[in-house]
Structure formats: structure tokens, C-alpha cells
Amino acid sequence: MTQPVEGKARRTWRPATALVHGGTLRSQFGETSEALFLNSGYVYDTAEEAEARFKGEAEGYVYSRYANPTVAMFEARMALLEGAEAAKATASGMAAVTAAMLCQLQAGDHVISARALFGSCRYIVEELLPRFGIATTLVDGGELSAWADAMRPNTRVLFCETPANPTLDIVDIAGLAAIARAHGARLVVDNVFATPVLQKPLALGAHITVYSATKHIDGQGRCLGGIILADAAFVEDPLKNFLRQTGPCLSPFNAWVMLKGLETLALRVERQCASAALIADHLATHPAIAQVIYPGRADHPRHALAMRQMTAGGPLVAFRLKGGKGACFRAMNALGLIRISNNLGDAKTLIAHPATTTHQRLKPEVRQQLGIGDDLLRLSIGLEDPLDLIADIDAALAFAGE
């Protein structure tokens, strides 16, 4: 492999340029598109070279569970976009969340997390970590005083999503980072809903950012992937060795797909945000809708904070439908263009009923506490013409009251 094509210029590149060229390595064949190194192992010219690579005394690849050229390009491009010193890719977003926490925790440690989380993230915090002697506390993520009051001498990690799935709750990243630093803890932010285009947690003081690259980074519903971004010291130790030994590595093929997705990420997110804003405003005027939840609207309870942290309102809209579950199901089943799916971040607009899908394993009282009622729908905006989406929604809502 040759040296990265960007050279010294990369430090001055704007995001759209970095998304196309960042981290690119070219082989001796001079390919324009990033090369796909679909291999598991590597050969050495001599036994001495093999020994040196395993000792870390010589550069080069050893095994694709440890590192791979295509995966390395994806990691480098994401680090450049995020403004991180280093990054490590994983097989999925949940692998990224789990590794980001477990690699730095041990029995006797304490974790504080926002209550408003994706269902699988709640599982990690509430059920998995305590099995290994790691105490956890759930708090109202929007109240900084709740985080401060929950801090203990053994608190090592603070964890949140912002905007949160599916209620689009907003957490003050800078304020929370200050609390973490004052107590010697690390703040981990799941930035999936905002995407790296709209929000930079590390620039706001967070220590670690995690993504499900399956969502907007791929952007077309093709491959699973995740990534963890942080300072070089954290990535080198403890993260790198944890991933190397436990094995949740990203496949080279999926990394190549993610690289292709990154080339159009900024364009897609810009279009999706513009459409989301139009759709949110339209829903707010519809008589069948009880509430619209969108960070870009002034009626969102944390709109001002969201606009300080994010450059747009985001590509997701949540709303409450009068008539509860029955009305939601009737409307969803009447949709013709928008598809029912628990995934998000796709080029296609997708709708989900969180109470019966992504958050169905939570107890009813927990869903009620989080605001995930049977009347809540989550809309992930795609790349269709927003007027066609609005027409589809209006037609479907006509069936909601039947």
C-alpha cells in the first residue's frame, strides 16, 4: 500500500471533501475506488519479519481480526470526519457500544446512563454490566443535576444517546462532559441519530463517540457495522487489545460498503433533514396528530440546546397519534410508499412502532416512564420527494380513526 492520498492537505479539508478522500490508501495498481482486501491472513517474506510484526516492531498486517487495509481506510476516514485522534470499527453498532464500555470497566466500577436509550443499550446497562459486578444507575438524561447527584467515587463511565431513540430527547453534551471530567470519568455518546455530519460530541467535550454505521453511514440498508472514536491513548489501550482478543471485527466487505456510503453522507443527511423539517411542520397541523417531536421545531422542549449542539434538526421525526395503538397500526398498514421497518437511516423512508418493536422488551411501566406509549411512531426520513411522503402520510392518516 502507498501512503494516504491526502497527505498534509487533509488537515485543511472541509467535511464534504474528507468524506470522499479521507484515509484513502492506494495499492501499486493506482485504483480510483478504494480497494477491497477481502482476506483473513497475510504472508511474510521471512520468519524474522513475522516475529517483528507480532512484536509490534515492524509495520504491517497480521490477521484481519486485528486490522485490515480496507477497514483501516474506513477508520481513518471516520476519524477525520469526527475530529478524533483514532478509531476502531466493529461488526455492529451494539458491538461498538458494548466494547466502548467493557474495555474500560471491571468489577466494582460504576456506570451512570440516561434512561432514554435504544432497547439493546438498556439491556447492556441494566442487565449485562451488573452480571460482572459493575453497578449501574439510570437518570433523567436531560437533568444535569441528576447526573451530578448520581456520581460516586467509583464512577468510571457516563453514557447517553442524544437525540435519544425513539423520543428524540436531548442531552447537554458539554455540561455532561464537564461533570465526567470533574470526577475522572469518561463520557460515551451514542451519536447515531445526529450523524457525524450534524453533531460532533468530541468537540463538545465527550471522550468517546460510538455509531451504528448500519444506519446513515451506510445509508442504504445493506450492511451491519459500528465504530468507536476517541483519543489515541484510549484506542491503543484499552480498546485495541479488547477488540483484538474478543473479536467483534468489521468485515472488509462491509467496511468497503461503508466507505462508499460516506462519499454521499453529507448530501443525504442534508436532504433528509430538509424533508424531515417539512414533514414535522405538516404533521403539527394535522388533526389526527396529538404531538410532534422534532428537535428542529421550536416546540421541542430542548430545541435551543439541540440547535447549539446540532447544525440541523435531524433526519428523524417522532409523533403521537390520537387513538393509540389501534390508530397507529391502521395508519401504518395503510401506507403505500413508506415501509414498516425497525431499521433507520435508509435512503427509503421507514416507520416503526417502538412500543411493539425496538422497545417491546421493556416493561410497560418503563416504557411509560420513557414516554414510549402505544401512540408513538418513529419516522426515519429517506430521499424521496417530501411532497410524495406527505401525500402518503395524509392518505394513511385518513384510516387512523376508523
Backbone torsions as a table, in degrees:
resi	resn	phi	psi	omega
1	MET	NA	142.6	175.7
2	THR	-84.3	178.8	177.4
3	GLN	-70.3	157.3	177.3
4	PRO	-53.8	140.2	-173.9
5	VAL	-68.3	-23.3	-173.3
6	GLU	-77.0	-27.4	-179.9
7	GLY	54.8	-141.8	-177.3
8	LYS	-70.6	-22.6	-174.8
9	ALA	-66.3	-21.5	-173.1
10	ARG	-60.1	-26.9	-177.0
11	ARG	-68.9	-18.3	-179.3
12	THR	-107.2	0.0	-178.0
13	TRP	-69.2	141.7	171.7
14	ARG	-82.2	162.1	-172.2
15	PRO	-53.9	-43.0	-177.0
16	ALA	-61.0	-35.6	178.3
17	THR	-73.0	-42.5	179.2
18	ALA	-62.0	-33.6	-180.0
19	LEU	-67.0	-22.8	179.2
20	VAL	-94.4	-38.8	-170.8
21	HIS	-114.0	-17.1	-171.8
22	GLY	-57.2	134.2	173.9
23	GLY	74.2	2.9	-175.1
24	THR	-66.3	132.8	172.1
25	LEU	-116.2	139.3	177.9
26	ARG	-116.9	140.4	176.4
27	SER	-79.6	-175.6	179.3
28	GLN	-66.9	-9.5	-178.7
29	PHE	-89.3	-10.0	174.6
30	GLY	68.4	35.6	-178.3
31	GLU	-64.1	148.6	176.6
32	THR	-83.0	-49.5	175.2
33	SER	-75.8	149.3	179.7
34	GLU	-58.4	138.6	-179.1
35	ALA	-74.4	143.6	176.3
36	LEU	-101.0	108.0	178.9
37	PHE	-94.9	86.6	-174.7
38	LEU	-90.6	70.6	-178.2
39	ASN	-143.2	156.3	-179.1
40	SER	-98.7	-36.5	-175.3
41	GLY	-121.9	176.0	-176.6
42	TYR	-139.2	152.4	179.9
43	VAL	-107.8	160.6	-177.0
44	TYR	-126.1	145.1	179.8
45	ASP	-68.6	-32.1	-178.2
46	THR	-142.6	163.0	175.1
47	ALA	-64.4	-34.4	179.1
48	GLU	-64.1	-38.1	178.2
49	GLU	-65.6	-41.5	177.3
50	ALA	-59.3	-45.2	179.6
51	GLU	-61.1	-42.7	-177.9
52	ALA	-65.6	-38.4	179.2
53	ARG	-67.2	-42.9	179.9
54	PHE	-66.1	-30.7	177.1
55	LYS	-79.8	-10.8	-176.3
56	GLY	80.1	15.4	-179.0
57	GLU	-91.0	-11.7	178.9
58	ALA	-135.5	142.3	178.5
59	GLU	-73.5	153.6	178.7
60	GLY	138.8	165.0	-177.5
61	TYR	-91.9	151.5	-176.8
62	VAL	-118.1	-47.5	-175.5
63	TYR	-161.0	139.6	-173.2
64	SER	-71.8	-10.6	169.1
65	ARG	-70.6	-26.5	179.0
66	TYR	-88.4	-48.0	-177.7
67	ALA	-167.2	153.3	-178.0
68	ASN	-149.0	143.5	-176.1
69	PRO	-58.7	-40.6	179.8
70	THR	-68.9	-43.0	177.3
71	VAL	-62.5	-39.9	179.8
72	ALA	-62.3	-35.1	177.0
73	MET	-65.5	-42.3	177.8
74	PHE	-62.6	-43.7	178.9
75	GLU	-62.2	-42.7	-178.9
76	ALA	-66.9	-40.0	-179.7
77	ARG	-67.1	-41.3	178.6
78	MET	-66.0	-40.2	179.0
79	ALA	-62.8	-39.5	179.1
80	LEU	-66.1	-43.1	179.1
81	LEU	-65.3	-42.8	-175.5
82	GLU	-77.7	-20.4	-173.5
83	GLY	79.0	30.2	-179.1
84	ALA	-99.5	153.6	176.5
85	GLU	-72.3	-31.8	-175.4
86	ALA	-157.6	165.9	-179.5
87	ALA	-153.5	152.9	172.2
88	LYS	-134.9	131.0	-179.0
89	ALA	-88.2	154.3	179.9
90	THR	-134.0	172.6	-174.6
91	ALA	-72.1	-20.6	-179.4
92	SER	-160.6	170.1	176.8
93	GLY	-65.0	-39.3	179.0
94	MET	-68.6	-30.9	173.4
95	ALA	-63.7	-36.7	178.4
96	ALA	-66.5	-46.1	179.2
97	VAL	-60.6	-48.0	-177.4
98	THR	-63.4	-46.4	-178.4
99	ALA	-66.7	-39.7	-178.9
100	ALA	-59.7	-31.3	179.3
101	MET	-91.2	-50.8	-174.1
102	LEU	-64.2	-30.5	-177.1
103	CYS	-65.0	-19.8	-175.7
104	GLN	-115.9	3.6	-175.6
105	LEU	-114.3	156.0	174.0
106	GLN	-148.0	168.2	179.3
107	ALA	-53.3	134.4	-178.7
108	GLY	100.3	-13.7	178.2
109	ASP	-80.8	169.2	-177.9
110	HIS	-132.7	138.1	179.5
111	VAL	-123.3	136.3	172.3
112	ILE	-112.1	134.4	-178.4
113	SER	-136.0	150.0	170.0
114	ALA	-66.2	146.3	177.8
115	ARG	-68.0	-37.7	-175.2
116	ALA	-77.4	99.3	-176.9
117	LEU	-141.5	158.2	167.0
118	PHE	-56.9	146.5	-174.6
119	GLY	-54.0	-42.4	-179.4
120	SER	-69.6	-32.2	176.0
121	CYS	-67.7	-37.1	175.1
122	ARG	-61.0	-39.1	178.0
123	TYR	-60.6	-45.7	-180.0
124	ILE	-59.0	-46.5	-176.1
125	VAL	-73.4	-46.1	-172.5
126	GLU	-82.8	-32.3	-172.4
127	GLU	-116.2	-46.1	-174.3
128	LEU	-71.7	-53.0	-177.1
129	LEU	-57.6	-45.0	179.0
130	PRO	-61.1	-25.5	177.6
131	ARG	-60.9	-25.2	-177.5
132	PHE	-106.4	21.6	175.3
133	GLY	77.9	20.1	178.8
134	ILE	-102.5	114.5	-178.5
135	ALA	-74.4	146.1	-179.9
136	THR	-134.6	148.5	176.9
137	THR	-133.0	130.7	177.0
138	LEU	-102.1	135.2	-178.1
139	VAL	-132.9	166.8	171.1
140	ASP	-70.4	109.2	-173.1
141	GLY	-60.9	-25.5	-177.2
142	GLY	-81.0	-9.6	-177.9
143	GLU	-105.9	103.3	-179.0
144	LEU	-59.7	-32.5	179.6
145	SER	-63.8	-31.7	178.5
146	ALA	-66.5	-38.9	176.5
147	TRP	-64.6	-47.5	-178.5
148	ALA	-61.2	-41.5	-179.0
149	ASP	-67.7	-26.8	-177.3
150	ALA	-85.0	-9.7	-178.0
151	MET	-63.7	140.8	176.7
152	ARG	-128.5	165.2	176.9
153	PRO	-58.7	-27.8	-178.0
154	ASN	-99.9	13.0	177.2
155	THR	-70.4	123.2	-176.7
156	ARG	-112.2	-29.9	-173.5
157	VAL	-137.9	137.6	167.9
158	LEU	-114.3	136.0	-173.3
159	PHE	-135.0	135.3	177.6
160	CYS	-153.0	160.6	166.0
161	GLU	-111.0	139.0	174.8
162	THR	-155.3	116.7	-5.4
163	PRO	-63.5	149.4	-175.4
164	ALA	-86.6	154.3	179.1
165	ASN	-95.1	123.2	2.8
166	PRO	-108.3	2.7	-170.5
167	THR	-86.8	-1.6	176.8
168	LEU	58.6	35.1	172.2
169	ASP	-64.8	147.9	-178.0
170	ILE	-115.6	133.6	177.5
171	VAL	-111.5	140.2	177.7
172	ASP	-75.9	98.0	-174.7
173	ILE	-64.3	-47.1	-178.1
174	ALA	-63.2	-43.6	179.0
175	GLY	-63.9	-40.8	179.9
176	LEU	-69.8	-37.4	177.5
177	ALA	-62.1	-37.8	178.9
178	ALA	-64.0	-40.1	176.9
179	ILE	-63.5	-44.8	-179.9
180	ALA	-60.5	-47.4	-177.6
181	ARG	-64.5	-36.9	-179.5
182	ALA	-64.3	-22.5	-178.3
183	HIS	-111.7	9.0	178.5
184	GLY	71.1	24.3	178.5
185	ALA	-104.6	168.9	177.6
186	ARG	-110.5	140.2	176.2
187	LEU	-99.5	123.8	176.3
188	VAL	-108.4	124.4	-178.8
189	VAL	-117.2	123.9	170.8
190	ASP	-84.7	112.7	-171.1
191	ASN	-107.1	22.2	-171.8
192	VAL	-59.8	-48.4	-173.4
193	PHE	-68.3	-33.2	179.8
194	ALA	-79.2	-27.6	-173.9
195	THR	67.1	157.1	177.8
196	PRO	-68.1	-10.1	178.0
197	VAL	-77.0	-36.0	-172.4
198	LEU	-97.3	-23.2	-173.3
199	GLN	-148.1	139.1	-178.8
200	LYS	-122.1	87.8	-178.4
201	PRO	-56.9	-38.0	-178.8
202	LEU	-64.2	-38.7	178.9
203	ALA	-67.4	-22.9	178.7
204	LEU	-90.2	0.2	175.4
205	GLY	113.5	-8.9	177.9
206	ALA	-63.0	153.6	179.6
207	HIS	-89.8	-34.6	-173.1
208	ILE	-140.6	135.4	173.3
209	THR	-117.1	137.3	177.2
210	VAL	-124.4	149.7	178.2
211	TYR	-136.6	145.7	157.3
212	SER	-88.1	104.1	179.2
213	ALA	-69.7	-12.1	175.2
214	THR	-56.8	-29.0	-172.5
215	LYS	-83.4	-117.5	-171.2
216	HIS	-67.7	-26.2	-178.1
217	ILE	-64.3	-48.3	168.9
218	ASP	-68.6	-58.5	170.1
219	GLY	84.3	-2.5	-178.6
220	GLN	-136.7	20.5	172.8
221	GLY	65.2	35.1	-172.7
222	ARG	-103.3	-46.5	-168.6
223	CYS	-134.8	153.4	172.4
224	LEU	-88.1	148.5	176.1
225	GLY	-178.4	161.1	176.8
226	GLY	-149.1	168.0	178.2
227	ILE	-155.7	146.8	179.0
228	ILE	-120.1	129.6	-178.9
229	LEU	-124.3	136.7	-176.5
230	ALA	-166.8	-171.1	175.5
231	ASP	-73.6	160.6	-174.7
232	ALA	-61.2	-36.4	-178.1
233	ALA	-62.3	-43.8	179.9
234	PHE	-67.3	-42.5	-178.3
235	VAL	-65.0	-41.2	-179.6
236	GLU	-70.9	-36.5	-179.4
237	ASP	-160.9	110.6	29.4
238	PRO	-106.4	-8.6	-168.7
239	LEU	-65.8	-48.8	-172.4
240	LYS	-57.3	-47.0	-178.1
241	ASN	-69.0	-36.3	177.6
242	PHE	-60.0	-47.3	179.6
243	LEU	-65.9	-39.3	-179.1
244	ARG	-62.1	-39.9	-175.0
245	GLN	-85.8	-31.0	-177.1
246	THR	-94.3	-23.4	166.1
247	GLY	86.1	19.7	177.7
248	PRO	-82.2	56.3	-172.0
249	CYS	-81.7	151.6	175.5
250	LEU	-81.0	135.5	178.5
251	SER	-70.6	147.1	177.9
252	PRO	-57.7	-37.8	179.6
253	PHE	-63.5	-45.6	179.3
254	ASN	-63.4	-37.2	177.0
255	ALA	-62.1	-39.5	179.0
256	TRP	-64.9	-41.4	176.7
257	VAL	-61.7	-41.9	179.1
258	MET	-63.6	-38.1	176.2
259	LEU	-60.2	-42.6	178.0
260	LYS	-65.6	-37.0	177.8
261	GLY	-64.8	-39.0	-179.0
262	LEU	-61.7	-29.2	-178.1
263	GLU	-60.8	-29.1	-177.6
264	THR	-113.6	7.2	-174.6
265	LEU	-56.8	-49.7	-176.6
266	ALA	-61.6	-42.2	179.5
267	LEU	-64.5	-44.4	-178.1
268	ARG	-65.2	-46.5	-177.4
269	VAL	-65.0	-39.1	177.8
270	GLU	-59.6	-46.2	179.7
271	ARG	-65.9	-42.7	-178.3
272	GLN	-65.2	-38.7	178.4
273	CYS	-66.2	-42.5	179.0
274	ALA	-61.8	-43.2	178.7
275	SER	-67.3	-40.4	-179.8
276	ALA	-60.4	-41.8	180.0
277	ALA	-63.5	-42.9	178.3
278	LEU	-62.9	-44.0	-177.0
279	ILE	-68.4	-40.5	178.8
280	ALA	-61.4	-43.8	179.2
281	ASP	-64.7	-37.9	178.8
282	HIS	-67.0	-44.9	-179.9
283	LEU	-60.5	-34.3	-178.1
284	ALA	-64.0	-19.0	-180.0
285	THR	-99.0	-3.0	-173.8
286	HIS	-84.6	132.7	-177.0
287	PRO	-66.0	-19.0	-179.6
288	ALA	-83.4	-10.5	-175.4
289	ILE	-96.6	129.2	178.3
290	ALA	-87.1	-32.9	-179.0
291	GLN	-160.3	140.5	171.3
292	VAL	-110.6	134.5	179.9
293	ILE	-119.3	108.2	-179.2
294	TYR	-149.3	120.4	-176.3
295	PRO	-57.4	-25.3	-179.2
296	GLY	-78.7	-8.0	178.9
297	ARG	-93.7	145.2	-177.9
298	ALA	-65.4	-19.8	-179.5
299	ASP	-86.5	-1.2	171.9
300	HIS	-68.5	134.0	-174.7
301	PRO	-60.0	-21.5	178.5
302	ARG	-125.1	37.8	-179.2
303	HIS	-58.0	-46.1	-176.5
304	ALA	-62.3	-42.9	178.0
305	LEU	-65.1	-43.5	179.4
306	ALA	-58.4	-40.7	-178.2
307	MET	-75.3	-20.1	172.4
308	ARG	-75.3	-33.6	-176.4
309	GLN	-92.1	-31.5	-174.7
310	MET	-114.3	153.7	179.9
311	THR	-92.0	-6.0	176.3
312	ALA	-159.1	173.6	-174.9
313	GLY	-75.3	-12.7	177.3
314	GLY	101.9	166.5	-176.1
315	PRO	-96.1	10.6	179.5
316	LEU	-122.9	144.7	177.9
317	VAL	-130.2	135.5	172.0
318	ALA	-114.4	149.1	177.4
319	PHE	-153.7	153.8	179.5
320	ARG	-106.2	132.9	-175.4
321	LEU	-106.2	129.9	175.9
322	LYS	-60.8	134.9	179.7
323	GLY	105.6	-3.1	172.4
324	GLY	68.2	-151.0	-173.8
325	LYS	-59.1	-43.6	-178.7
326	GLY	-59.2	-44.3	178.9
327	ALA	-65.3	-40.5	179.0
328	CYS	-61.5	-46.2	-178.2
329	PHE	-66.5	-40.6	179.1
330	ARG	-63.0	-42.6	179.4
331	ALA	-66.6	-44.2	179.8
332	MET	-60.8	-43.2	-178.0
333	ASN	-69.4	-19.3	-179.4
334	ALA	-90.2	-7.8	-179.7
335	LEU	-66.5	141.0	179.0
336	GLY	-109.8	-33.2	-178.5
337	LEU	-99.5	-47.4	-179.0
338	ILE	-75.1	135.4	-175.6
339	ARG	-103.9	149.0	177.5
340	ILE	-84.5	120.6	179.8
341	SER	-162.1	145.8	176.3
342	ASN	-83.0	-6.5	177.4
343	ASN	-79.6	172.6	178.1
344	LEU	-154.9	171.3	178.9
345	GLY	78.8	13.6	-177.1
346	ASP	-85.1	162.7	171.6
347	ALA	-67.8	-19.4	177.7
348	LYS	-98.3	140.2	178.3
349	THR	-73.1	131.0	-174.7
350	LEU	-127.0	145.6	179.3
351	ILE	-126.2	143.8	-179.1
352	ALA	-139.0	150.9	173.4
353	HIS	-107.8	92.6	-170.6
354	PRO	-55.6	-36.7	-175.9
355	ALA	-61.8	-26.0	-179.1
356	THR	-111.0	3.0	-179.6
357	THR	-129.9	-90.7	-171.6
358	THR	-64.0	-25.2	-177.5
359	HIS	-123.7	20.8	-175.3
360	GLN	-68.9	-25.1	-177.8
361	ARG	-76.8	-12.7	177.1
362	LEU	-73.6	147.4	177.6
363	LYS	-64.8	148.8	-178.3
364	PRO	-54.1	-38.6	-179.4
365	GLU	-68.4	-30.9	177.3
366	VAL	-71.0	-43.6	177.0
367	ARG	-60.0	-40.2	178.8
368	GLN	-63.5	-41.8	178.7
369	GLN	-61.6	-35.6	-178.2
370	LEU	-83.7	-8.4	-177.5
371	GLY	82.4	18.3	179.4
372	ILE	-97.6	76.7	-179.1
373	GLY	-84.2	172.5	177.0
374	ASP	-67.5	-11.1	-179.2
375	ASP	-93.3	1.1	-173.2
376	LEU	-94.5	133.2	173.6
377	LEU	-122.9	145.0	177.7
378	ARG	-115.7	126.5	-176.5
379	LEU	-115.1	119.6	175.5
380	SER	-100.3	113.7	-172.3
381	ILE	-80.8	135.1	179.9
382	GLY	-102.3	-148.5	-173.5
383	LEU	-108.2	8.4	177.9
384	GLU	-67.6	166.9	174.0
385	ASP	-64.0	127.8	-176.4
386	PRO	-61.7	-27.9	178.7
387	LEU	-68.0	-34.7	175.2
388	ASP	-67.9	-38.3	177.9
389	LEU	-65.0	-43.2	179.3
390	ILE	-63.2	-41.7	178.2
391	ALA	-61.8	-40.5	179.4
392	ASP	-65.7	-43.3	179.4
393	ILE	-63.5	-46.3	-179.0
394	ASP	-60.5	-42.5	179.3
395	ALA	-63.6	-40.9	-179.1
396	ALA	-70.0	-38.3	-178.6
397	LEU	-66.2	-20.2	177.2
398	ALA	-65.2	-22.2	179.5
399	PHE	-92.3	-9.3	-172.0
400	ALA	-63.7	-34.2	-175.0
401	GLY	-91.2	1.5	-176.1
402	GLU	-72.3	NA	NA
